[in-house]
């Protein structure tokens, strides 16, 4: 999930170009950059971007999915995936567009006279044009117990605004889970979310996905009172309570209680207490105006701008996003921010110097804890002459209203059913004529003529609010050659925000394709950059003798060009197909694979040595402890895979740490066979029916590190009590009476929960090893890239798998066994064979970093901190 940026090796120098500096790498700043590039700004400007966070530009709308582990990696390094749609512009995008990104560098002051900005890393950067897109931060209301110090929140208190906020919450949850006993059902973690707006409810839903009991405390009786009126809020409340969420409305919190420096509860203004071990504060946001204030720009609620989106104090400084105040308004939803970005780009590039921003009419469509919600304009009638159509069906959780004034739609609210949102948004934006029967705005009344289709919508209808994509954008994408829904979504980002518009995106694209596209061929591509399914791709690779990723792109990519997001999948495929003579291109691996360790959000790495079957020795434990002491490892943690994780190792120390450990790699970082979890089996347990420890060790030693389309986790339990959780692993074995082993496949117990299916019941230790290996090889050869076994097994069908793997219905069992044996025979531990750098900078920066003077600055969680 985490894409961290290293310090740029060279500064961008091109004296022939105008210097454009953007302060802020969030959604507004990056969108302004995209608009500038679309108008030829890449040829005009030498662009440098500064962002507080050490990542590429990511979609904050998806943070709730990150928190729920629906998009992004799990906390435990044993579960680190890193493949998701979180990043709108990954780090490669900046390089591809000639943009110098200073990720993790905060701008602390602007010298407007000299036209330079000062970074907290000591850098001084000149500009001709400056864009401020500093966004906003969480607001922490004054409350006893909130702060452990002037700059640090009390442990257990969190905001919910950034990727770091989400990952910190996940780490807190994981830490609590690690400290609890094995009788989880008897212990309940409890979180209090202060604030029942959109962010609060999203945070609550994300926490619920981890089994946390969530209490939402909101000071008014109306949830999401910025978007909803009382009746709509009641319907939403009913839906959320049905999901098990505890709602405390009309209640205020005035103190966070602590015990030994950590959160233990909250106290309400009526004197009552609620025990909890976690508090998430979503009490609103505040624009980041500290930089503007110390630099002498006019600020009120935000940085004051004119209709050109220029600071009213300085014609060379432009402002966009949540930190901009235009005609007294500050906008916190994406639609207006996209409109501002387009005007700013017109003015800055000179493509339309007369462009002006005159404000936005707010129309939002989103998912709140899984419930569709849309709202535009006014929420209730404001004049006696206003028409008001209201429909409520609480049993289905549906509430809909429209407000009409003088024959024009001035407001609409939809909860639970947003099927009419596109037509309502169009009527709201265009002020078009409305049907005489106002109820037709909400319902089709049976006539074929009443049913509005996607084809009938005007081209300027906003389809995706999250990413500012209109119907016209999607149609143009089809006209430019896109032949599928997924191709249009990839090109425009439509549907890649909250996801509530995906159905409408599909309708629009299929209509533009003439009704085609229902079966999207891209859904079957092995990797997105090569338009072939896996069997066809493998056949082409074999027939053409393609043994490097670059040669595959050159021969099989539509444009012959590399596709960054496809490299790792192709690398894994080629290693499997050509174990002896594939060409290893280092840029075909992500950072984890290049350094054989798992990168963490602070840029350090985790080291996980192998402990087969979770069995270790006093000598190994002493060695790990000595290494942790010698290298000052900041955290030593037991993992969910029965191993020990050394966290916080700098890249340049990885070789030294592994050499001192003198233990084999645990492969906790790759798309590979990870670990086999075991119980104690017959050696010590009085219930044991099979020697699970020995079988687990033999299995891990045999299949260690083999690569696959996704990570593979296994477990062996010595009896049906299933202490090793075998039934929810990619492959799990359970001993039963009579000396037999049941083999389960396709289980999961993470964001997806699935009990595995019984593939076979075998009579011996050796047969269990053989059938397991055969299944894994078939999975390696037939699964799509990043397709876990819990998706692969139902897609292939259990009967089919039993026929191929157990009954040899296709006559390929011996071939599968042979190819697996070939892989096993060629195993090499990366730390036994790869102790020297294969490429400059593999374990050390290619260019030395020059220490720069530090500028003191408070952190972004500070109540008074300057943020950019």
DONU-762198 format. One line per field, with one value per residue (C-alpha): x, y, z; residue number from 1; residue in one letter. Coordinates in steps of 0.02 Angstrom, whole numbers, plus 50000, padded with zeros to 5 digits. Example, Ala and Ser with C-alpha at 12.3 -4.5 7.8 and 13.67 -1.06 7.14 Angstrom:
c1: c(50615|50684)
c2: c(49775|49947)
c3: c(50390|50357)
nr: c(1|2)
rest: c(a|s)
***
This chain:
c1: c(50000|50130|50227|50363|50473|50660|50749|50765|50940|50946|50857|50761|50860|50796|50824|50716|50560|50456|50473|50307|50306|50155|50145|50032|50023|49845|49697|49677|49860|49881|49720|49782|49942|49845|49745|49903|49987|49831|49850|50032|50104|50239|50320|50303|50348|50487|50376|50421|50296|50311|50202|50201|50173|50306|50192|50122|49951|49818|49629|49573|49398|49466|49542|49390|49424|49607|49547|49429|49569|49460|49589|49768|49876|49840|49938|50037|50189|50139|49988|50067|49998|50023|49909|49761|49682|49725|49855|49788|49962|50096|50277|50315|50186|50290|50446|50350|50287|50453|50394|50514|50423|50487|50383|50389|50456|50355|50364|50377|50394|50372|50485|50370|50497|50635|50507|50576|50500|50592|50575|50595|50738|50838|50800|50772|50672|50639|50474|50397|50221|50170|50015|49959|49857|49888|49718|49650|49681|49578|49505|49535|49415|49484|49456|49539|49644|49659|49844|49990|50100|50088|50116|50071|49899|49865|49904|49742|49676|49674|49619|49554|49617|49773|49846|49958|49803|49725|49883|49910|49734|49766|49927|49835|49703|49836|49930|49772|49739|49914|49893|49728|49716|49662|49484|49443|49257|49261|49353|49286|49384|49283|49308|49222|49208|49178|49079|48939|48978|49038|49215|49155|49035|49166|49292|49161|49123|49308|49334|49182|49262|49394|49267|49283|49128|49099|49007|48976|48948|48870|48820|48657|48510|48546|48683|48779|48691|48795|48712|48550|48394|48311|48201|48340|48454|48327|48327|48517|48522|48408|48520|48677|48600|48548|48732|48772|48835|48799|48741|48736|48651|48628|48774|48935|49103|49203|49345|49449|49489|49660|49740|49931|49942|49826|49643|49523|49359|49265|49158|49003|48940|48804|48939|48917|49065|49090|49237|49343|49522|49520|49451|49439|49407|49311|49240|49271|49418|49511|49600|49789|49825|49976|50099|49997|49984|50170|50202|50089|49944|49767|49674|49503|49426|49550|49667|49568|49568|49490|49394|49558|49599|49746|49787|49717|49890|50005|49972|50105|50023|49871|49767|49660|49558|49503|49628|49549|49412|49318|49179|49166|49145|49263|49225|49265|49199|49285|49167|49208|49393|49396|49310|49438|49582|49519|49504|49674|49754|49670|49740|49913|49948|49867|49756|49607|49670|49492|49433|49353|49282|49113|49078|48998|48827|48854|48798|48874|48853|48942|48936|48922|48966|48902|48742|48717|48683|48663|48622|48616|48556|48436|48381|48205|48080|48128|47975|47791|47782|47917|47856|47913|47903|47948|47956|48008|48016|48104|48091|48209|48308|48254|48218|48201|48150|48152|48127|48064|48051|47971|47978|48164|48245|48338|48371|48363|48409|48424|48466|48474|48417|48513|48458|48390|48540|48609|48446|48420|48597|48572|48408|48491|48645|48556|48396|48304|48116|48039|47897|47725|47704|47844|47843|47922|48082|48096|48002|47968|47779|47768|47778|47925|47944|47967|48124|48279|48428|48611|48609|48484|48590|48677|48864|48900|48810|48928|48941|49083|49084|49239|49350|49252|49209|49064|48965|49055|49224|49172|49099|49258|49360|49262|49284|49471|49478|49430|49336|49280|49211|49373|49475|49368|49379|49568|49584|49465|49465|49275|49211|49376|49322|49181|49119|48937|48938|49005|48834|48803|48979|48944|48779|48859|49006|48899|48781|48930|48992|48824|48767|48930|49044|48937|49073|49229|49380|49496|49425|49515|49684|49824|49901|49821|49962|49948|49775|49783|49714|49840|49833|49849|49987|50085|50064|50128|50276|50324|50301|50404|50533|50509|50614|50618|50484|50545|50533|50354|50305|50396|50306|50137|50092|49976|50096|50255|50283|50312|50168|50229|50082|50110|50295|50290|50155|50253|50414|50330|50256|50422|50512|50386|50391|50579|50654|50828|50852|50728|50811|50802|50771|50779|50651|50527|50524|50449|50554|50507|50571|50725|50788|50704|50614|50449|50449|50359|50270|50422|50537|50622|50603|50551|50656|50567|50680|50602|50545|50472|50307|50329|50461|50618|50760|50844|50995|50888|50801|50966|51033|50878|50892|51077|51043|50901|51017|51166|51068|50949|50795|50649|50518|50525|50353|50273|50180|50017|50121|50212|50373|50471|50474|50615|50538|50622|50780|50856|50886|51074|51078|50980|51134|51219|51065|51038|51222|51218|51057|51126|50949|50851|50725|50546|50482|50362|50369|50332|50194|50252|50231|50242|50226|50145|50059|50051|49985|50085|49997|50029|50193|50114|49927|49813|49686|49811|49765|49909|50087|50046|50213|50318|50202|50200|50390|50412|50286|50369|50543|50485|50386|50473|50479|50398|50323|50142|50009|49981|50042|50006|49980|49959|49920|49917|49806|49826|49640|49471|49485|49581|49697|49808|49656|49683|49508|49535|49703|49747|49785|49748|49767|49670|49705|49553|49524|49609|49773|49700|49719|49583|49651|49555|49584|49526|49504|49522|49510|49559|49455|49374|49313|49287|49295|49400|49328|49384|49489|49537|49556|49723|49798|49979|50103|50184|50019|49970|50131|50105|49923|49962|50105|50000|49862|49987|50065|49895|49854|50020|49988|49804|49765|49761|49889|49847|49703|49704|49650|49487|49437|49525|49439|49259|49303|49374|49243|49279|49223|49341|49486|49451|49445|49612|49709|49645|49568|49688|49541|49648|49801|49916|49946|50121|50165|50108|50210|50363|50352|50332|50483|50582|50541|50583|50751|50799|50761|50894|50885|50904|51013|51129|51158|51126|51236|51312|51219|51152|51126|51189|51072|50993|51036|51113|51064|51149|51199|51253|51130|51202|51146|51044|51006|50840|50707|50609|50424|50281|50203|50038|49949|49997|49856|49959|50067|50097|50045|50073)
c2: c(50000|50127|50212|50314|50435|50446|50612|50669|50633|50788|50953|51005|51137|51215|51402|51416|51369|51469|51401|51336|51279|51189|51178|51034|50863|50818|50794|50981|51014|50861|50896|51072|50995|50875|51020|51122|50975|50949|51129|51106|51165|51031|51123|51293|51261|51181|51108|51066|50998|50994|50882|50846|50662|50543|50473|50506|50587|50473|50470|50524|50463|50285|50304|50220|50069|50070|50071|49926|49835|49831|49929|49920|49810|49730|49787|49629|49616|49436|49510|49654|49666|49840|49826|49943|50093|50213|50311|50431|50482|50361|50415|50360|50483|50632|50565|50527|50707|50789|50847|50855|50791|50833|50709|50726|50905|51042|51221|51332|51508|51607|51754|51847|51982|51860|51736|51584|51453|51377|51193|51111|51010|51170|51188|51356|51346|51493|51516|51625|51561|51483|51376|51347|51188|51159|51081|51059|50965|50882|50998|50942|51037|51095|50948|50885|50730|50758|50800|50710|50861|51021|50925|50744|50670|50555|50374|50302|50468|50489|50608|50537|50643|50563|50397|50404|50428|50271|50166|50226|50171|50002|49983|50025|49894|49765|49805|49781|49617|49556|49595|49504|49323|49187|49195|49343|49316|49361|49525|49676|49825|49985|50144|50311|50419|50602|50676|50600|50684|50596|50565|50504|50378|50317|50295|50202|50083|50050|50009|49896|49791|49742|49685|49843|49899|50076|50218|50376|50533|50682|50848|50866|50750|50750|50640|50719|50882|50971|50864|50794|50858|50775|50648|50590|50574|50461|50340|50338|50314|50163|50085|50113|50045|49890|49868|49866|50044|50130|50309|50443|50595|50762|50718|50815|50751|50863|50749|50602|50489|50407|50269|50262|50385|50293|50315|50227|50315|50476|50585|50674|50845|50762|50680|50503|50401|50277|50158|50136|50106|50215|50387|50451|50638|50690|50853|50946|51013|51177|51249|51247|51433|51442|51457|51597|51688|51688|51743|51896|51840|51891|51754|51744|51570|51523|51611|51748|51738|51832|51761|51711|51609|51725|51784|51959|52012|51938|51911|51775|51665|51559|51456|51303|51183|51181|51316|51443|51565|51634|51762|51710|51524|51381|51216|51047|50927|50877|50949|51133|51090|51015|51170|51281|51177|51199|51389|51402|51302|51411|51568|51504|51427|51572|51452|51557|51710|51775|51621|51657|51556|51615|51486|51314|51240|51094|50921|50772|50586|50465|50306|50323|50162|50068|50171|50273|50457|50604|50785|50944|51120|51157|51019|51079|51208|51384|51479|51444|51435|51302|51133|50983|50800|50676|50486|50377|50188|50155|49966|49973|50118|50233|50419|50540|50722|50859|51046|51151|51339|51430|51274|51245|51108|51192|51041|50853|50723|50537|50403|50217|50232|50352|50281|50451|50552|50581|50653|50757|50824|50874|50962|51048|51106|51159|51226|51133|51112|50984|50860|50923|50770|50808|50630|50579|50658|50512|50370|50296|50280|50138|50226|50183|50368|50400|50297|50404|50316|50358|50394|50535|50629|50787|50775|50895|50784|50745|50556|50538|50676|50609|50632|50762|50652|50700|50595|50688|50635|50452|50464|50551|50411|50285|50390|50395|50206|50136|49975|49929|49997|49963|50053|50208|50196|50181|50329|50447|50377|50374|50253|50250|50361|50307|50188|50241|50292|50129|50072|50236|50235|50063|50123|50274|50178|50035|50160|50244|50074|50039|49920|49824|49808|49704|49572|49676|49584|49682|49588|49434|49512|49439|49613|49776|49824|49668|49636|49446|49323|49215|49056|49158|49264|49111|49031|49188|49200|49018|49027|49186|49137|49297|49289|49468|49591|49719|49595|49551|49735|49762|49619|49608|49780|49876|50023|49925|50027|49975|49980|50007|49921|49762|49737|49640|49521|49485|49460|49329|49243|49235|49167|49027|48990|49003|48955|48930|49068|49210|49381|49468|49653|49743|49875|49733|49714|49829|49892|49745|49619|49720|49722|49563|49656|49741|49931|50022|50189|50281|50213|50083|49896|49742|49584|49418|49264|49094|48987|48836|48785|48920|48814|48900|48867|48958|48986|49072|49178|49232|49275|49379|49470|49505|49573|49683|49753|49777|49869|49958|49883|49993|49853|49664|49589|49418|49400|49312|49181|49121|49213|49361|49526|49652|49820|49984|49926|50059|50000|50021|49904|49760|49664|49683|49631|49474|49428|49441|49341|49201|49136|49102|49224|49207|49281|49396|49527|49447|49369|49198|49051|49136|49023|48868|48894|48741|48681|48564|48409|48240|48284|48374|48398|48267|48295|48277|48155|48195|48259|48434|48509|48389|48401|48591|48602|48481|48577|48745|48677|48601|48746|48893|49051|48984|49130|49143|49262|49316|49272|49096|49057|48882|48798|48623|48576|48414|48391|48466|48591|48688|48784|48834|48906|48788|48807|48991|48979|48969|48787|48707|48530|48456|48286|48174|48001|47857|47946|48044|48226|48337|48466|48632|48760|48939|48996|49175|49269|49447|49581|49434|49292|49121|48944|48836|48694|48514|48468|48293|48175|48084|47942|47991|48129|48109|48113|48271|48354|48297|48351|48518|48549|48498|48619|48760|48729|48728|48889|48967|48922|48970|49110|49291|49412|49457|49332|49249|49070|49124|49200|49070|48917|48977|49043|48876|48774|48644|48498|48551|48566|48396|48322|48398|48389|48230|48124|48179|48200|48300|48188|48329|48279|48210|48367|48478|48376|48384|48572|48599|48487|48588|48747|48665|48604|48779|48866|48987|49091|49275|49317|49170|49213|49400|49484|49608|49745|49684|49865|50032|50092|49921|49937|50111|50273|50290|50468|50519|50624|50790|50838|50998|51116|51081|51214|51188|51163|51087|50928|50931|50861|51017|51134|51280|51194|51266|51135|51119)
c3: c(50000|50052|49913|49997|49904|49923|49912|49730|49666|49557|49558|49406|49311|49151|49141|48984|49079|49202|49379|49448|49628|49703|49893|49936|49855|49903|49789|49748|49713|49605|49512|49474|49408|49297|49226|49198|49108|49001|48941|48890|49055|49050|48904|48987|49168|49267|49403|49582|49708|49897|50005|50191|50166|50096|49961|49791|49778|49851|49860|50033|49993|50003|50178|50254|50143|50196|50376|50341|50247|50090|49993|50050|50154|50320|50471|50501|50389|50359|50267|50172|49996|49929|49778|49777|49692|49831|49733|49603|49548|49606|49618|49439|49373|49430|49344|49185|49178|49220|49392|49539|49692|49866|49963|50151|50143|50227|50166|50319|50245|50085|50048|49930|49892|49841|49772|49862|49978|50126|50167|50337|50261|50240|50055|49971|49808|49691|49600|49467|49501|49666|49695|49874|49896|50080|50112|50286|50446|50581|50712|50890|51005|51173|51288|51445|51412|51224|51222|51303|51263|51160|50999|51038|51057|51203|51152|51088|51019|50830|50695|50531|50390|50316|50265|50419|50527|50452|50468|50647|50691|50611|50707|50869|50831|50790|50949|51052|50963|51001|51186|51205|51256|51136|51203|51090|51102|51286|51262|51169|51108|51111|51010|51029|50874|50917|50773|50671|50506|50349|50412|50580|50508|50384|50524|50626|50483|50456|50640|50641|50504|50633|50761|50864|50960|50897|50984|50882|50986|50896|50975|50878|50848|50660|50589|50445|50483|50349|50215|50289|50372|50519|50429|50314|50465|50552|50406|50401|50588|50576|50443|50546|50704|50608|50568|50754|50770|50937|50911|51047|50973|51057|51171|51198|51259|51375|51434|51376|51522|51536|51635|51644|51501|51381|51336|51454|51416|51384|51496|51434|51488|51592|51698|51631|51571|51429|51440|51283|51230|51074|51028|50850|50835|50679|50745|50583|50485|50478|50325|50337|50331|50446|50301|50223|50388|50426|50247|50257|50147|50193|50284|50361|50373|50236|50114|50028|49837|49692|49543|49461|49618|49655|49828|49847|49909|49777|49591|49579|49712|49672|49794|49763|49868|50048|50096|49976|50029|49878|49901|50082|50043|50085|50000|50074|49941|49781|49649|49681|49700|49525|49456|49543|49475|49296|49313|49395|49254|49122|49203|49247|49077|48982|48886|48941|49035|49052|49147|49315|49457|49518|49651|49646|49672|49789|49737|49825|49800|49916|50016|50204|50294|50142|50126|49967|50002|49882|49922|49822|49858|49999|50116|50159|50091|50140|50075|50087|49897|49882|49820|49921|49867|50003|50003|50149|50161|50324|50308|50158|50227|50085|50099|49953|49936|49806|49833|49688|49676|49530|49424|49458|49560|49703|49814|49829|49960|49927|50056|50018|49836|49724|49558|49504|49555|49379|49313|49471|49463|49282|49324|49472|49374|49215|49295|49156|49143|49260|49229|49277|49388|49510|49575|49409|49471|49592|49509|49338|49329|49205|49038|48930|48895|49081|49096|49079|49004|49014|48827|48855|48982|48921|48899|49042|49169|49311|49325|49451|49581|49668|49516|49417|49267|49155|49034|48894|48965|48960|48785|48724|48801|48697|48541|48576|48565|48736|48708|48883|49045|49137|49004|49024|49214|49205|49086|49176|49355|49352|49483|49577|49720|49835|49700|49707|49523|49449|49389|49299|49226|49155|49079|48997|48925|48861|48780|48697|48639|48560|48696|48704|48852|48969|48964|48990|48920|49034|49181|49117|49080|49185|49204|49146|49026|48916|48840|48857|48981|49072|48964|48804|48877|48932|48761|48675|48793|48762|48573|48558|48688|48787|48943|49005|49056|48932|48789|48838|48833|48669|48583|48669|48738|48619|48608|48643|48800|48980|49103|49281|49364|49262|49291|49453|49391|49232|49330|49440|49288|49196|49349|49357|49170|49147|49316|49241|49115|49136|49125|49292|49265|49431|49384|49364|49552|49680|49825|49938|49811|49770|49949|50012|50152|50186|50177|50316|50312|50383|50246|50356|50331|50428|50438|50466|50474|50441|50587|50501|50578|50709|50796|50860|50981|51125|51013|50879|51009|51085|50913|50872|51038|51010|50836|50901|51035|50920|50785|50904|50822|50881|50886|50900|50870|50859|50696|50653|50562|50719|50683|50750|50656|50678|50631|50590|50500|50383|50206|50220|50371|50294|50235|50403|50502|50397|50406|50596|50607|50497|50475|50315|50244|50300|50135|50229|50093|49924|49824|49878|49995|50164|50314|50387|50553|50665|50830|50943|50873|50950|51035|51182|51155|51230|51090|50948|50809|50691|50700|50639|50690|50587|50436|50448|50458|50313|50209|50244|50210|50045|49974|50057|49954|49795|49701|49652|49589|49770|49942|50005|50189|50256|50421|50493|50641|50737|50766|50717|50859|50726|50842|50694|50603|50456|50388|50346|50258|50074|50109|50277|50339|50484|50562|50588|50661|50575|50539|50394|50342|50271|50149|50144|50005|49975|50154|50216|50381|50337|50253|50162|50273|50196|50262|50147|50045|50072|49921|49978|50125|50118|50217|50239|50274|50101|50009|50103|50044|49865|49848|49929|49809|49659|49708|49733|49563|49478|49569|49514|49333|49322|49446|49392|49459|49640|49643|49813|49829|49911|49743|49636|49712|49685|49513|49457|49550|49683|49576|49438|49559|49636|49461|49408|49572|49653|49514|49374|49256|49133|49145|49202|49384|49349|49251|49394|49517|49404|49380|49566|49599|49473|49569|49736|49669|49614|49779|49839|49996|49945|50095|50065|49882|49863|49994|49871|49782|49616|49562|49629|49764|49797|49981|49982|49899|49731|49774|49949|50045|50100|50276|50272|50415|50499|50523|50685|50652|50748|50680|50586|50739|50835|50879|50812|50681|50510|50383|50198)
nr: c(1|2|3|4|5|6|7|8|9|10|11|12|13|14|15|16|17|18|19|20|21|22|23|24|25|26|27|28|29|30|31|32|33|34|35|36|37|38|39|40|41|42|43|44|45|46|47|48|49|50|51|52|53|54|55|56|57|58|59|60|61|62|63|64|65|66|67|68|69|70|71|72|73|74|75|76|77|78|79|80|81|82|83|84|85|86|87|88|89|90|91|92|93|94|95|96|97|98|99|100|101|102|103|104|105|106|107|108|109|110|111|112|113|114|115|116|117|118|119|120|121|122|123|124|125|126|127|128|129|130|131|132|133|134|135|136|137|138|139|140|141|142|143|144|145|146|147|148|149|150|151|152|153|154|155|156|157|158|159|160|161|162|163|164|165|166|167|168|169|170|171|172|173|174|175|176|177|178|179|180|181|182|183|184|185|186|187|188|189|190|191|192|193|194|195|196|197|198|199|200|201|202|203|204|205|206|207|208|209|210|211|212|213|214|215|216|217|218|219|220|221|222|223|224|225|226|227|228|229|230|231|232|233|234|235|236|237|238|239|240|241|242|243|244|245|246|247|248|249|250|251|252|253|254|255|256|257|258|259|260|261|262|263|264|265|266|267|268|269|270|271|272|273|274|275|276|277|278|279|280|281|282|283|284|285|286|287|288|289|290|291|292|293|294|295|296|297|298|299|300|301|302|303|304|305|306|307|308|309|310|311|312|313|314|315|316|317|318|319|320|321|322|323|324|325|326|327|328|329|330|331|332|333|334|335|336|337|338|339|340|341|342|343|344|345|346|347|348|349|350|351|352|353|354|355|356|357|358|359|360|361|362|363|364|365|366|367|368|369|370|371|372|373|374|375|376|377|378|379|380|381|382|383|384|385|386|387|388|389|390|391|392|393|394|395|396|397|398|399|400|401|402|403|404|405|406|407|408|409|410|411|412|413|414|415|416|417|418|419|420|421|422|423|424|425|426|427|428|429|430|431|432|433|434|435|436|437|438|439|440|441|442|443|444|445|446|447|448|449|450|451|452|453|454|455|456|457|458|459|460|461|462|463|464|465|466|467|468|469|470|471|472|473|474|475|476|477|478|479|480|481|482|483|484|485|486|487|488|489|490|491|492|493|494|495|496|497|498|499|500|501|502|503|504|505|506|507|508|509|510|511|512|513|514|515|516|517|518|519|520|521|522|523|524|525|526|527|528|529|530|531|532|533|534|535|536|537|538|539|540|541|542|543|544|545|546|547|548|549|550|551|552|553|554|555|556|557|558|559|560|561|562|563|564|565|566|567|568|569|570|571|572|573|574|575|576|577|578|579|580|581|582|583|584|585|586|587|588|589|590|591|592|593|594|595|596|597|598|599|600|601|602|603|604|605|606|607|608|609|610|611|612|613|614|615|616|617|618|619|620|621|622|623|624|625|626|627|628|629|630|631|632|633|634|635|636|637|638|639|640|641|642|643|644|645|646|647|648|649|650|651|652|653|654|655|656|657|658|659|660|661|662|663|664|665|666|667|668|669|670|671|672|673|674|675|676|677|678|679|680|681|682|683|684|685|686|687|688|689|690|691|692|693|694|695|696|697|698|699|700|701|702|703|704|705|706|707|708|709|710|711|712|713|714|715|716|717|718|719|720|721|722|723|724|725|726|727|728|729|730|731|732|733|734|735|736|737|738|739|740|741|742|743|744|745|746|747|748|749|750|751|752|753|754|755|756|757|758|759|760|761|762|763|764|765|766|767|768|769|770|771|772|773|774|775|776|777|778|779|780|781|782|783|784|785|786|787|788|789|790|791|792|793|794|795|796|797|798|799|800|801|802|803|804|805|806|807|808|809|810|811|812|813|814|815|816|817|818|819|820|821|822|823|824|825|826|827|828|829|830|831|832|833|834|835|836|837|838|839|840|841|842|843|844|845|846|847|848|849|850|851|852|853|854|855|856|857|858|859|860|861|862|863|864|865|866|867|868)
rest: c(x|x|x|x|x|x|x|x|x|x|x|x|x|x|x|x|x|x|x|x|x|x|x|x|x|x|x|x|x|x|x|x|x|x|x|x|x|x|x|x|x|x|x|x|x|x|x|x|x|x|x|x|x|x|x|x|x|x|x|x|x|x|x|x|x|x|x|x|x|x|x|x|x|x|x|x|x|x|x|x|x|x|x|x|x|x|x|x|x|x|x|x|x|x|x|x|x|x|x|x|x|x|x|x|x|x|x|x|x|x|x|x|x|x|x|x|x|x|x|x|x|x|x|x|x|x|x|x|x|x|x|x|x|x|x|x|x|x|x|x|x|x|x|x|x|x|x|x|x|x|x|x|x|x|x|x|x|x|x|x|x|x|x|x|x|x|x|x|x|x|x|x|x|x|x|x|x|x|x|x|x|x|x|x|x|x|x|x|x|x|x|x|x|x|x|x|x|x|x|x|x|x|x|x|x|x|x|x|x|x|x|x|x|x|x|x|x|x|x|x|x|x|x|x|x|x|x|x|x|x|x|x|x|x|x|x|x|x|x|x|x|x|x|x|x|x|x|x|x|x|x|x|x|x|x|x|x|x|x|x|x|x|x|x|x|x|x|x|x|x|x|x|x|x|x|x|x|x|x|x|x|x|x|x|x|x|x|x|x|x|x|x|x|x|x|x|x|x|x|x|x|x|x|x|x|x|x|x|x|x|x|x|x|x|x|x|x|x|x|x|x|x|x|x|x|x|x|x|x|x|x|x|x|x|x|x|x|x|x|x|x|x|x|x|x|x|x|x|x|x|x|x|x|x|x|x|x|x|x|x|x|x|x|x|x|x|x|x|x|x|x|x|x|x|x|x|x|x|x|x|x|x|x|x|x|x|x|x|x|x|x|x|x|x|x|x|x|x|x|x|x|x|x|x|x|x|x|x|x|x|x|x|x|x|x|x|x|x|x|x|x|x|x|x|x|x|x|x|x|x|x|x|x|x|x|x|x|x|x|x|x|x|x|x|x|x|x|x|x|x|x|x|x|x|x|x|x|x|x|x|x|x|x|x|x|x|x|x|x|x|x|x|x|x|x|x|x|x|x|x|x|x|x|x|x|x|x|x|x|x|x|x|x|x|x|x|x|x|x|x|x|x|x|x|x|x|x|x|x|x|x|x|x|x|x|x|x|x|x|x|x|x|x|x|x|x|x|x|x|x|x|x|x|x|x|x|x|x|x|x|x|x|x|x|x|x|x|x|x|x|x|x|x|x|x|x|x|x|x|x|x|x|x|x|x|x|x|x|x|x|x|x|x|x|x|x|x|x|x|x|x|x|x|x|x|x|x|x|x|x|x|x|x|x|x|x|x|x|x|x|x|x|x|x|x|x|x|x|x|x|x|x|x|x|x|x|x|x|x|x|x|x|x|x|x|x|x|x|x|x|x|x|x|x|x|x|x|x|x|x|x|x|x|x|x|x|x|x|x|x|x|x|x|x|x|x|x|x|x|x|x|x|x|x|x|x|x|x|x|x|x|x|x|x|x|x|x|x|x|x|x|x|x|x|x|x|x|x|x|x|x|x|x|x|x|x|x|x|x|x|x|x|x|x|x|x|x|x|x|x|x|x|x|x|x|x|x|x|x|x|x|x|x|x|x|x|x|x|x|x|x|x|x|x|x|x|x|x|x|x|x|x|x|x|x|x|x|x|x|x|x|x|x|x|x|x|x|x|x|x|x|x|x|x|x|x|x|x|x|x|x|x|x|x|x|x|x|x|x|x|x|x|x|x|x|x|x|x|x|x|x|x|x|x|x|x|x|x|x|x|x|x|x|x|x|x|x|x|x|x|x|x|x|x|x|x|x|x|x|x|x|x|x|x|x|x|x|x|x|x|x|x|x|x|x|x|x|x|x|x|x|x|x|x|x|x|x|x|x|x|x|x|x|x|x|x|x|x|x|x|x|x|x|x|x|x|x|x)
***
